[in-house]
Amino acid sequence: MKILFPLIAVIVLVLVALAGVDGAHLQTLFGIYIPYAALAVFLVGIVLRVIGWARSPVPFRIPTTCGQQKTLPWIKADNLESPHNTLGVIGRMALEVFFFRSLFRNLKADYDENRTGNELTYGSAKWLWAAGLAFHWSFLFIFLRHLRFFSEPIFFFVPFLETMDGLLQIGVPRLFMTDLVILAAVTFLFARRIVSPQVRYISLPADFFPLFLILAIALSGIFMRYITKVDIVSVKAFTMSLVSFNPTLPKGIGSVFYVHIFLVSTLFAYFPFSKLVHMAGVFLSPTRNLANNSRAKRHINPWNPDVKVHTYAEYEDEFRDVMKAAGLPLEKE
């Protein structure tokens, strides 16, 4: 059920867009109002989440480390795995954001039945790292390529990305490699949650819904580019009218385009309330963005209230007579 419900939800989204455009002729709703509303929800949601994280008290240094902390001068410290200054934190965050360094070190644990005592063994899990890296980088390339529809003149790096993405020069229009990579990566991430019993057990519908939604977005975009051949000039005019807040509906564009726009709008609106928001949360994670300098600097919790203490000397002064009568030893007669 936790797989079927998200799949049905995505199929319903596609059918709603098709029925709304082809049946009810609600092109204005699906092409203008919903995208604007989704963008507003996305921006407001992200800002509120970031403000909430920023206001969370983190009085102590709690970075996750797996390297030697800086201590004595003759002990070599690892400033990437256990950064003690801002430069090390920046380097560690860059490796984490762009290359998923912590996921690269991820291991899989399993019981080896061939060994005596059914021992727990550890093995490499680089396929997950490779699939995650391929998915995020291809998603980024596709997002940046789409900027040609929202800018005039086109950003200088967009033609270069398109050239590198279509380097194989397959077909007309040329095949973008990231279109295939993102399909393969999403398929792997979905299959991993099905094949692995441990991952399947902890997976929730909220883990499958983004995969199905992104897969539907990618398939609808591929369908428009390589099969139905949507009029790019009309799409560019429409997107530029949205950017200039003077929306004008395009003519002669099929319903698949509105399905694609509706699915993208759904992803934008869903983003701040899902696990996908880790895109912004990684920068505010205290286990990543803090320097591990607790040995060099004392960190005091500024939120600790003043506590009125009652020392033993004061306790003895208060109950001296009672303690003396009971025969208890006194430090001061």
Secondary structure, 3 states (H helix, E strand, C coil): CCCHHHHHHHHHHHHHHHHHHHHCCCHHHHHHHHHHHHHHHHHHHHHHHHHHHHCCCCCCCCCCCCCCCCCCCCCCCCCCCCCCCHHHHHHHHHHHHHHCHHHHCCEEEEEECCCCCCEEEEEECHHHHHHHHHHHHHHHHHHHHHHHHCCCCCCCHHHHHHHHHCCCCCCCCCCCHHHHHHHHHHHHHHHHHHHCHHHHHHCCHHHHHHHHHHHHHHHHHHHHHHHHCCCHHHHHHHHHHHHCCCCCCCCCCCHHHHHHHHHHHHHHHHHHHCHHHHHHHHHHCCCCCCCCCCCCCCCCCCCCCCCCCCCHHHHHHHCHHHHHHCCCCCCCC
